[in-house]
């Protein structure tokens, strides 16, 4: 039986661990927190998983919240004008529903499931020196946690990493009591773009206490919405969130007037990081290698909502590669090939995420404006969150974008 060690118990690490376990592999997971600590801790992220990522969970029987989580059926875009009015406002229907489950609920449940099925879970902080001592005892070691010194094992790929510093300051709140948008009667992600300020995302979600909404500010550093540094009190975090909504997205603030409250004491999160791509093979100090997983090696800003989706797809791709490799050594060639397969999926979403961090060029502004009058454009943009590769055909290149808009307008 082949032995695999996975460091990290997030979306990719646990999905891969459970997948390998189901195929008879001897899997050990190292993580710094147990299920109860994760479940009762602070929000770990905001996320919305689209159909192709959800399918990778369903294939392993891990989509455990389909009957409880809101079925997200649309994605809307609003662009604020100079007087805090909506210069652009539309919603596109998704071809298949999306879903957002608080990772505290998901990861604690998956970690318990892995242990119940006979998997070994060791609670410990892991250093590069620890991995050096462990690597010889396993056929393959994967690092699915990029926190702290472990990230330094993986060299930054500067050609694929245009940003050296954080491009957004992130602030999330999970709340009960957010009212619906009057424009539609189905759950939808709402993306609000405020030039010079940042973005506000509202995502129907599920947490331990039931259905809720995640309210996420992505503030331009140094701008008026970059206001959460030093806030430790969750109530103050929510108060600042609502003040910014009132000032810059009053149409969304109107949804809070009946009263919103945090889902729990740990329902807020704030921070910032520089997006980037790292080379997939980590070199250990005394020799030996480890393979980087998901956002350890492809860390996108959340602006395009691709983090958990990429993580699920990475886990699925690595699982397929490991199973296909049979009894052969998991050498450097295997590790590079496994990552290359993941990169083919992650490259379009990385390009998109990076481009969304910059001011939109004229052709993108025309696309966003056209979504209000051309339902086909709204539909295609919404479904690009599930398949970012489609953007190559009509979004990134100005000439292709103009040709696409002209063809849709002619058909309309």
Long-range contacts (C-beta under 8 A, 24 or more apart in sequence): 1-25, 1-26, 2-26, 2-139, 2-140, 2-327, 3-27, 3-28, 3-137, 3-138, 3-139, 3-140, 4-28, 4-138, 4-139, 4-140, 4-141, 4-142, 4-322, 5-30, 5-134, 5-137, 5-138, 5-140, 5-141, 5-142, 6-30, 6-141, 6-142, 6-144, 6-293, 7-31, 7-126, 7-131, 7-141, 7-142, 7-143, 7-144, 7-145, 7-150, 7-290, 8-143, 8-144, 8-145, 8-293, 8-296, 9-33, 9-38, 9-107, 9-110, 9-111, 9-121, 9-144, 9-145, 10-44, 10-103, 10-107, 10-144, 10-145, 10-294, 10-311, 11-47, 11-103, 11-106, 11-107, 11-294, 11-308, 11-311, 11-312, 11-315, 12-144, 12-293, 12-294, 12-295, 12-311, 12-312, 12-314, 12-315, 13-142, 13-144, 13-145, 13-293, 13-294, 13-315, 14-107, 14-110, 14-111, 14-114, 15-56, 15-57, 15-60, 15-62, 15-110, 15-311, 15-312, 15-315, 15-316, 16-142, 16-144, 16-293, 16-315, 16-318, 16-319, 17-114, 17-119, 18-60, 18-62, 18-110, 18-113, 18-114, 18-117, 18-119, 19-60, 19-315, 19-316, 19-319, 20-319, 20-322, 21-114, 21-117, 21-118, 21-119, 22-60, 23-319, 23-323, 25-322, 27-114, 27-119, 27-120, 28-119, 28-120, 28-121, 28-122, 28-138, 29-111, 29-114, 29-119, 29-120, 29-121, 29-122, 30-122, 30-124, 30-126, 31-111, 31-121, 31-122, 31-123, 31-145, 32-123, 32-124, 32-125, 32-126, 33-123, 34-111, 34-121, 34-123, 35-108, 35-109, 35-111, 35-112, 36-108, 38-104, 38-107, 38-108, 38-111, 39-104, 39-105, 39-108, 39-208, 40-104, 40-266, 41-104, 41-266, 42-266, 42-268, 42-269, 43-102, 43-103, 43-104, 43-172, 43-174, 43-266, 43-267, 43-268, 43-269, 44-103, 44-104, 44-107, 44-269, 45-103, 45-172, 45-269, 45-302, 45-307, 45-308, 46-100, 46-172, 46-201, 46-203, 46-205, 46-214, 46-216, 46-269, 46-302, 47-100, 47-101, 47-103, 47-203, 47-305, 47-307, 47-308, 48-72, 48-98, 48-99, 48-100, 48-189, 48-203, 48-305, 48-308, 48-385, 49-98, 49-99, 49-100, 49-101, 49-308, 49-309, 49-312, 50-94, 50-96, 50-98, 50-309, 50-385, 50-386, 51-94, 51-95, 51-96, 51-97, 51-98, 51-386, 52-309, 52-313, 52-386, 52-387, 53-308, 53-309, 53-312, 53-313, 53-386, 54-98, 54-99, 54-312, 56-312, 56-313, 56-315, 56-316, 57-312, 59-316, 62-110, 63-99, 64-109, 65-99, 65-101, 65-105, 65-106, 65-206, 66-99, 68-206, 68-210, 68-211, 69-99, 69-100, 69-101, 69-205, 69-206, 69-211, 70-99, 70-100, 70-187, 70-204, 70-205, 70-206, 70-211, 71-97, 71-98, 71-99, 71-186, 71-187, 72-97, 72-98, 72-99, 72-100, 72-187, 72-188, 72-189, 72-203, 72-204, 73-97, 73-98, 73-186, 73-187, 73-188, 74-184, 74-186, 74-187, 74-188, 74-189, 74-382, 75-188, 75-189, 75-191, 75-381, 75-382, 75-385, 76-181, 76-183, 76-184, 76-188, 76-189, 76-190, 76-191, 77-191, 77-193, 77-368, 77-371, 77-378, 77-381, 78-190, 78-191, 78-192, 78-193, 78-249, 78-251, 78-252, 79-192, 79-193, 79-194, 79-195, 79-368, 80-192, 80-193, 80-194, 80-195, 80-197, 80-248, 80-249, 84-247, 84-248, 84-249, 84-250, 86-251, 88-193, 88-368, 88-369, 88-371, 88-372, 89-183, 89-251, 89-372, 90-371, 90-372, 90-378, 91-181, 91-183, 91-184, 91-188, 91-190, 91-378, 91-382, 92-371, 92-375, 92-377, 92-378, 92-379, 92-380, 92-381, 92-382, 92-383, 93-379, 93-382, 94-382, 94-383, 94-386, 95-383, 95-386, 96-386, 98-189, 98-385, 98-386, 99-206, 100-203, 100-204, 100-205, 100-206, 100-214, 101-205, 101-206, 102-174, 102-205, 102-206, 102-207, 102-208, 102-212, 103-308, 104-207, 104-208, 104-266, 105-206, 105-207, 105-208, 126-150, 128-152, 128-153, 128-284, 128-285, 129-285, 131-284, 131-288, 131-290, 132-284, 132-285, 132-286, 132-288, 135-284, 135-288, 135-289, 135-290, 136-288, 139-329, 139-330, 140-291, 140-322, 140-330, 141-290, 141-291, 142-290, 142-291, 142-292, 142-293, 142-318, 143-282, 143-290, 143-291, 143-292, 143-293, 143-296, 144-293, 144-294, 144-296, 145-296, 146-292, 146-295, 146-296, 146-299, 150-282, 150-296, 151-278, 151-296, 153-282, 153-283, 153-284, 153-290, 153-292, 154-278, 154-279, 154-280, 154-281, 154-282, 154-292, 154-296, 154-297, 155-278, 155-279, 156-276, 156-277, 156-278, 156-279, 157-276, 157-277, 157-278, 157-279, 160-276, 160-277, 160-350, 161-275, 161-276, 161-277, 162-354, 163-274, 163-275, 163-276, 163-354, 163-357, 164-274, 165-221, 165-274, 166-221, 166-272, 166-273, 166-274, 167-220, 167-221, 167-274, 167-275, 167-301, 167-357, 168-198, 168-199, 168-218, 168-219, 168-220, 168-221, 168-272, 168-301, 168-302, 168-303, 168-357, 169-198, 169-217, 169-218, 169-219, 169-220, 169-221, 169-225, 169-226, 169-228, 169-229, 169-270, 169-271, 169-272, 170-216, 170-217, 170-218, 170-219, 170-269, 170-270, 170-271, 170-272, 170-302, 171-216, 171-217, 171-219, 171-227, 171-228, 171-237, 171-240, 171-241, 171-268, 171-269, 171-270, 172-214, 172-215, 172-216, 172-217, 172-268, 172-269, 172-270, 173-214, 173-215, 173-216, 173-237, 173-238, 173-241, 173-262, 173-267, 173-268, 174-205, 174-207, 174-212, 174-213, 174-214, 174-215, 174-262, 174-263, 174-264, 174-267, 174-268, 175-212, 175-213, 175-214, 175-215, 175-238, 175-260, 175-261, 175-262, 175-263, 175-267, 176-209, 176-210, 176-212, 176-213, 176-260, 176-261, 176-262, 176-263, 177-256, 177-258, 177-259, 177-260, 177-261, 178-202, 178-212, 178-213, 178-215, 178-255, 178-256, 178-260, 179-254, 179-255, 179-256, 179-257, 179-258, 180-255, 181-255, 189-305, 190-252, 192-249, 192-252, 193-368, 194-225, 194-248, 194-249, 195-359, 196-220, 196-223, 197-223, 197-224, 197-225, 197-248, 198-223, 198-225, 198-226, 199-303, 200-244, 200-245, 200-248, 200-249, 200-252, 201-305, 202-252, 202-255, 207-263, 207-264, 207-267, 208-263, 208-264, 209-263, 209-264, 212-263, 215-241, 215-245, 216-302, 217-241, 217-244, 218-301, 218-302, 218-303, 221-272, 224-248, 228-270, 229-270, 231-270, 234-262, 234-265, 234-266, 234-267, 234-268, 235-262, 237-268, 237-270, 238-262, 238-268, 273-299, 273-301, 275-299, 275-300, 275-301, 275-353, 275-354, 275-357, 277-350, 280-335, 280-336, 280-338, 280-339, 281-332, 281-335, 281-336, 281-339, 289-332, 289-335, 291-318, 291-330, 291-335, 291-338, 291-339, 292-339, 293-318, 297-339, 298-342, 298-343, 298-346, 298-350, 300-346, 300-349, 300-350, 300-353, 300-354, 301-353, 301-354, 301-356, 301-357, 303-353, 303-356, 303-357, 304-349, 304-352, 304-353, 304-356, 304-385, 304-388, 305-385, 306-346, 306-349, 306-350, 306-352, 306-353, 306-385, 306-388, 309-349, 309-386, 310-342, 310-345, 310-346, 310-349, 313-342, 313-345, 313-346, 314-342, 314-345, 314-346, 317-341, 317-342, 317-345, 318-342, 345-389, 348-388, 348-389, 348-391, 348-392, 349-388, 351-388, 351-391, 351-396, 352-384, 352-388, 352-391, 352-395, 352-396, 355-396, 361-398, 362-398, 363-398, 363-401, 363-402, 364-395, 364-401, 366-401, 366-402, 366-405, 367-395, 367-401, 367-405, 370-405, 370-408, 370-409, 374-405, 374-408, 374-409, 374-412, 376-408, 376-411, 376-412, 377-405, 377-408
